[in-house]
Amino acid sequence: MAKAKGNRIQVILECTEHKTSGMPGTSRYISTKNRKNTPDRIELKKYNAILKKYTVHKEIK
């Protein structure tokens, strides 16, 4: 297993609107963040291909 370089870690972003829509499947993205600069969870607007629109994706644990 490789050691992490510095404070940058990988995080998984999951769509918040997709859960409540009732449609099957999930919309997830993998991104990186600097743990030192942003200790709290991040929220980004990303494209959801199933809903065919831009939605808010939140970091999951």
N, C-alpha and C positions, 0 to 999 in steps of 0.2 A: 504494500500500500504506500503510495507516494505521500510525502508530507506536503501540507498546504504552504504556499508561499505567502508569508506575511499575514495580513488581516483579511484578504479577499477570499470569500467563500461562495459556493454555489447555493442558490435558493430556487424553490419551485413556486411559480405563480399560478394560481387557479382562479378561474372566472367566478365572480360572485352572482351574476345574473343567471348563469346556466343552471345552477342548483335549483333555483326557484321556478324556472320555466317548465320543468317536468319533462324536458326532452332527454332522450338517452345519450350517454357519452359524457365526456368532460373536455374542457378546453384548458390545457396546461402549457406553460412555457418554462424553460430553464434559463436562469439569468445569474449574474454574479453581482455581489455587492461588497463594499468595504465595511467590515464589521465595526471598525473604529469610528468611521464618519457617520454611519447610519446604524445605530444599535437597535432601533425599533423596526418593526415590520414595514416593508415597502408596499406601495400601491402604484401600479402603472396601468395606463390605458393600452390595451393590446387588442388585436383583431381576433374575434371568435368566428371561426369558419362555419360552425354549425348554425349559429344565429345570424351570420352574415352581417355583422356590425361590430364597431369598436365598443368594448366594455371594460369595466374596471377589473383588474386582476390583482388579487392580494396574495401576499406571501403566506405559504402554509408551512407547518413544521415538518 
